[in-house]
Amino acid sequence: MTFFSSSGSISTSFSTWSELRLGNSSNQTQPYCYSGHTGSTVLQGVTFGGIPTVLVIDVACFALLLLLFSFIRKKFWDYGRVALVYDADSSYEAISPSNDEDLIRDKGFCSWISAPFSMSDEDIYERCGEDACHYLSFQRHIICFLVVGNLLAMLAILPVNLSGSLLDADPLSFGRTTIANLQNNDNLLWLHTVVGVVFLIIIVFLMRHHTSAIKYKNEDTVCAEPVLGNGFPQLNQFKTDNIICLYFSEAYPTCRVIDVYLCYDVSKLIWINRERRKAEKSLGYFNDLLDKTGEHALLNPKPCGQFCCCVTPGCEREDAIEYYTRMRDKLLEDYTENMEIVRNAPLGMAFITFSDKSMATFILKDFNAIKCQGWKCSTQPQPSSLSSQLSTLHWSVSYATYPENISWENMSLSGVKWWARFIGINYALFMVLFFLTTPSIIITTIDKFNVTKPIYYLN
């Protein structure tokens, strides 16, 4: 009897405590402006609004994923790509032979974690390129902003919110740390506005400092391409860049063309060449390994062949040197055949480089200027004897991006394929970034499946 009576009192006390916390008590005299959503069971009753619980879960998941990634990197990262790693290290040593002590090696289980902090910008540039330096510089500025923001929030905003008396004095109440704890006529509310403006000034200053360190190249290249569907038929007929140079010399005598690069469908060529280089590097690696050890290495070239731990039918191993020699010869033959096919099928696009940036700007403005005659409006670049043959009225001219930032294998995409990929990628990004990163939607989804019911019963 005592057990049931105690349970009843505990249940009554918990109900009373819940009503007081949510502001639903009938005999309550103090108004409450802060209350949780009564229809949600996510982290209800958890200490300090569930923030410590979520933080511990996040840290535990992060540590688990870090260990899993370290294990995969240590055991399987170099399988099938040891030659690429070997080639990258050899190239780096050839550039900086005296800096062996600065070269980051994955000797330990998690030694790769310290690489971003111990490598200099010069090392990152030599191993990863200019874009990696710019991206890491941006991340450093963001980390600096987060540190400054956290200090301002902890030293200025948090004490002000705790000084309010609108909510209850429970030290484990999350609401006491928010702006809801301040009266609506409290002068300290201005501090939130001032700190918000300070945040804006800090982020503008940091981003200005970041962009000022980036050195931009001269935009002296113009990309000329026809509208979708026309395809430069005359360019396919002549198959030469001399006619384009002749057109610009007649139409724009003061502009001097340095180079003209015609564009081709090289997507398959790029793939074949990439695989051929992998095969050559792998062949060189295993030849060096044979010279050092005197033993022929064996491998299983089938998909997931690294998981075959015994010799069974279908999992036979073969000599690595013979395999990569055969693969290199076959890819070289495919590359030669496809090269002849690609040369006979230009895309109707061209990259044109002028001797001066002002020339490229002048031609860009002339091709993009809209002139109207009656009801008809169109571009009218400078005429030439080759204008009708090259269909210059259908050209679309714009500044070309840097060659290293161009995905050459995607140059042949146009029409329905290009629009389908564009819509699909952007739609997927919108769904992920908008819906799956919105806290209210995540909490509602978790509450719908009663994920946190065990936490509720523990309290």
N, C-alpha and C positions, 0 to 999 in steps of 0.2 A: 504493500500500500504506500509505503514511503517512497518507493522508486517511482511510481506513477504520479504521485503528488509532486515530486521534485521535477519530473519531466514536464508536467503541466506548468509549473512556475517558470521553468526555463523558457518554455515556448511563449508564455505570456510576456515575460520580460523581453524576449527577443522581438516579439511583435510590437510591444510598446516602444522599444528602442528604434525599430525600423520606422514607426510612424513619426516619432520625434525627429529622426534624421531627415525624413522626406517631407516634413512639415504638414502631415495629414492628421495630426491629433486634434480631437474635438475640443479639448480643454486647453489648447495651446494659445498663449497670449502674444508671444513674440512672432512677428511676421518673418517668413523665410523667403528669400529671393533666389536661393541656390538649392536646387534639388536634382537628383538623378532622374532619368527616364524610368517611370514606374513599370512600363511594359517590358523592360529589358532585364535579363538575368545575367548579363555579361559582367563579371567581376563585381557583382553587387555584394556588399558586406566585406570586401577585401580591404585590408588596411591601406590607408592613404590613397584611396581611389584606384588601387590595383597597380600603381606605377612601379613599386618595388618588385611585384610579382612579374609584370611584363618585362622589366629590365633584367631580372634573373633569367627568364626564359629566353630572351634575346641573346644574352651573353652565352648561355649554355648552347643554343643552336649555332651561334657564331663559332664557338670553340670546336663543336662537333664537325662543322663543315670545314673548318681550317685543318683539323687533323685528317679528315677524309681526303681533302685536296692534297695535303702533304704526302699522304700514303700513295695516292694515285700518281703524283708527280715523281716520287722516288722509285716506284716499282715499274710503272708502265709508260712514263712520259717520253722516254727516248726510244721505245720500241718502234721500229719502222722509220725513225727519223734521226737515228744516231749520226748518220752521215751529215745531216744538215747542222746539227749541233757542233759536230767536229769541224765542219767547214767554216761556221761562224766564228768559232774560237780561233781557228787558224788565221782567218782574215784579220781578226782583232789583234792577234799577236804580231802579225806582219806589220800592222800599222803602228802599234806601240809595243815593241819587243822588250823595252826596259821597264814596263809597268806590270809585271807579272803579279806583284803583291797587291795591286789594286783591282785585279780581275776577280770578279765575284764567281766563286765556284760553289756548286751545290754539294758540298761535302757532307753536311749534317742533314738531319731530318727536316728542319724548318729554317735552314740557313738562308733560304731565298727571301725570307721576310725582311731581312735587314738590307737587301740590295737597293731598294729605292732611297734609303736614307744614307747609305755609305757611298753610292756612286755619284760622281760629279756630273755636271751638265755636259762636259766634254765627252765623258764616257757614254752617257745616254745618247748624245748626238751621233757618236761613231757607231754605236750598236743598233740604235732604233730609229734614227733620223730626226729631222727638224720638227715634225708634227708631234712626236712624243715629248720633246722638250717643251713645246708650247702647252700641251695638255697638262703635263706635270706642273708647270709654272702656274697654270690656272688653278689646279688643285691646291697648291701651296697657298695661294691667296684666299681661296675659300676656307681652308683650315684656319688661317689667321683670322678671318672674319668671324668664324664660329667661336674661336677662343675669346676674342674681344667681346662678342655678343654674350657668351655665357658669363663672363666676368661682370658685365654691366647688369645682366639679369639677376645674378646672385648677390651683388653688392648694392644695387640700387632698387630694382623692382621688387625683389622678394621681401626685403625688410619693410618696405612701404605697404605691401599687401598684408603682411602679418600684423602690422600696426592697427589695422582696421578692427572693428568690433561688430560688424553687421551679422556675421554668422556665429555659430556656437564656438566655445573656447576649447573644443576637443583637439588636443595636439595631433591626433591622427587623422584629422579632417583635411582632405585635399582642397576643399573650397576656401580655406583660410589663406592659401597661397596664391589665389587668383584675384583679379580685379573686382570680383563679386563681393569681396569682404569689405570694400570701401563704400562709404555713404555717397549718394549721388551729388552732394554738395561739398564733398571733401576737396580741398585745394590740391591735395597730393595726386589727384587724377591727372593733373597737367604733366606730372612727371612721365607718365606713359607716353604722352604725345611728344614730349621733348626727347625721350630716349628713342622713339620711333624715327624722329628726324635725324638724330645722331647716327642711328643705324644706316639710314639712307646716305648720309654724308660719308660714312666709313666705307660702304660698299662701292660708292662712286669713286672714291680716292683709290681704293685697292684695285678696281678694274682699270682705272686710268693708268695706274702704275704697271699693271700687267700688260696692257696693250702697248704702252710706250716702249717696252722692252722687246717687242716683236719687230723684226726688220722685214719689211715687205719688199718684194721684188718689183722691178719695173714692169708695168703692164704694157708691153710693146708688141703684144701678139693679138691678132684679130682672128676670130673663128668665123668662117663663112660657111653657111649651110643652107640648102634650099628648104622651102616649106615642105611639110610632110605630103608626099604623094607625087611631087614633080620629079625629084631624084636626079636632077642634072643629067639629062640624056646625052647632051653633047660631051660632057666630061667623060662618060663611059665610052664615047666614040673615039676621042683623041687619046685618052689614057696617058696624058702627060701634063706636067705642070707648066710647061713653057707657054701654053696658050693663056693661062691665068696671069702670068707675069706680063705677057704682051698686052692683055686687056688693061691692067693697071698702069702700064707705061703710057698707053694712049689716052686713057680717061683721066689719069692723074699724073701729069708729067713731073710734078715736083716731088712725088712720093716714090721712094726707091724700095723695091721688094728685095728682101734678102733670101728668104726661103719660102717654099710652098710645099706643104706635106699633104698629100692626098690620104684620105681615110679609107680603110678596107675593113671587111668583116674578119677580124683576127681572133674571135673568141675561141675557136677550136685550135688555132695555132698557138695561142697563149697556153691553153691547157696542155697540149702536146709538148711544148717547149718546157713547161714547168715540170712535167713528169720526166722528160728526158734529162733535165738538170739534176733532178733527184736521183735518177738511176746512175748518172755519171759520178755524182758525189758519193753515193753509196758504194759504187764500184771502187772508187779511190780509197774509201775508208777501209773496206775489207781487204784490199791489196796491201795497204799499210799494216793492217792487223796481221796479215799472213807473213809479212816480212819481219815483224816484231816477235811473233809467237811461233811461227813455223807450222801452224795448224790451220786447216780449212774450216771456216765458220759455216754452220748449217742454220737454215731458217725455214720457217713454214710460211710461204707467201699468201696463203689463203686468208680470208677475213677472220679476225679473232684467232689467228694461228698461234698467238703467244699463250693462249690458254690451253693448248694441247700439250699435256705433260707426259704423254706416252706415245710410242710409235704404233699407230693403229691404221687400218685401211681408211684413207681419206685425210690422214694427218701426217703423211710422209714428209720428211725434211729433205732439202736438196742443198747443193753447194751454193753459197751466197754469191760467189764470183761468177759462176756460170749463169745463175739466174739473172743477175743485173747486167751481165754482158749481153744476154739474149734480149732483155727488155730494152737496153740502150739501142741496139741495132734496129729493133722493130720500130721504136719511136722515131729514130732518125729517118727511117724510110717513110713513115707516115708524115713526118714534118715536111720532107721534100715534095711529096705528092700534093699536100694541101697548100704549100706555098705557090705552086703553079695555078691552082684553082683560085686562090685569093687574089692574085695579081690581075686576073681577068674580070674581077667583079668589084670595082670601087663603089663606095657608098654614096657618092655625090656630095661629100663633105671635104673641106680642106682647111688646114691651119696655115695662115699667111703671116709671116713675120716681116715687119718693116724696120728700117734703120733707125727710126726715131719714134718716140711715144706720141709726139704731136701729130705725126702723119697718121698713126693708127686712130687717134681721136678724131681727126678731120674726116677720115673715111667712114668711121663709125657714125658720126653725126649726119653725114651725107646720105648714107644708106637708110638711116632710121627717120629721116625727115619726111613728113607726110605732106604731099601737095595735092590740092583739090582742084579739079577742073570740072565745073558744073556739078553734077551729082556723083561724080566718080572721084574717089580719093585713093591714092596709092603712093608708094615710094618712087622717086625718079632720080636715081644716081646719075653721075656723069656718063654721057653716051660714048660709045666706041664702035668701031667697025665689027667688034666681036660681041656686042651686047645681045643681039638677037640669038646668036648661036649659043651663048652661055646662059640665056634667060636670066639676066641680072636683075630684072624686076621681081623675080621670085626668090631672090637671095634673102636670107635672114642673117644679119651680121651682129656679133656681140664680142665683148672681150673674152678671150680664152683663159681658162683657169690654168694653174701650173700643171705641167705634164705629170708630175708625180701624184697629183690629186685626181687624175682622170682614170676611171675604170674602163680601160680600152676594150675589155671583153663585152661591155654593155653598149658600145657605140652603135652596134647594128640594131638595137631595139628601137622600134618606132611604131606608130600607129596604134592598133588595138593592144598589142603586147605591152607597149610602154605604158599606156593608160591603165591597163589592167594591173600591172605591177605597181604603178603609182598609187592607185586607189586602194589596192590590197594592203600595201605596206602602211600607208597613212591611217587606214581604218583600224588595222591591228594596233598600231601605236596609240591611237585615240582610245580604244577600248581598254588597253592595259594601263596607260598613264592616267586616264580620267576615272575609271571605275575601280580598278584594283588598287589604286593608291589613295582613295578617299576614305578617311577613317570612319565616317558615319556608315558608309556602305559596307566596310569590312566588319564593323561591330554588328550591324543588322544581320549580315550573313552568318556570323558566328552564333548570334543569339537564336537564329532560326533553327540551327542544327543542335542547339543545347550543348555546345562544346564545353562550356565552363560549368556545367551542372555539378561535377565532382568538387570544384572549388566552393560552390555554394553550399553543398552538404557538409564540407569540412568546417564551415563557420557556424 
